[in-house]
Amino acid sequence: MKSRFLLLTTVALLSSATCNAVETERDRKAKHAELDTSCEQARQRKIAPLREKVIRECVEKEQRPDRASCERFYADYGERTGSQDPLFYDLPECVKADDYRRSYRQ
């Protein structure tokens, strides 16, 4: 009888630990997504005026047939393209997201 009780107690504890681990994993993923979103929003706020400037220069210098063509051409300005590194991953929000990502990989 004692062994049956011990077995049931052990199973209950293992189930509880598994549920807690899943919850922790879910919380970690949510926090990670929140930090990444914050980083991307901060980056886009910094990139937007720069992108608008290169689009305006494209239109003024007639590098493309029309404004829509310039907008399409520079739509990914500030992102990683070819050998071009992405901009503004050194912002505090992005550093925090990267530090968090590294912390749970340890």
C-alpha positions, 0 to 999 in steps of 0.5 A: 500500500505504501509503495502504491502511495509513493508511486502515485505521489511521484507521478503527481510530482512529475506531472506538476514539474512538467506542467511548470516547465511547459508554463515557463517555456511559454512565458519565456517565448512570450517575453522573447516575442515581446522584446523582439517586437519592441526592438523592431518597433524602435528600429522602424522608428529610426529607419522610417525617416532615412528610408523616406529621405532616400526615396525622396532623393530617388524621385528628385534625381529621377533614378526610377521612373516614378515615386512608386518605383522608388518606394518599391526599390527602397522598401527594404532599406535598413534591413539585411540585403545582400552584403548590406548589414541591417541598421540599428540593432545597437538600440537599447531595445535590441540589445536587451532582446539579444541579451535575453535570447543569449541568457536562456541559451546558456 
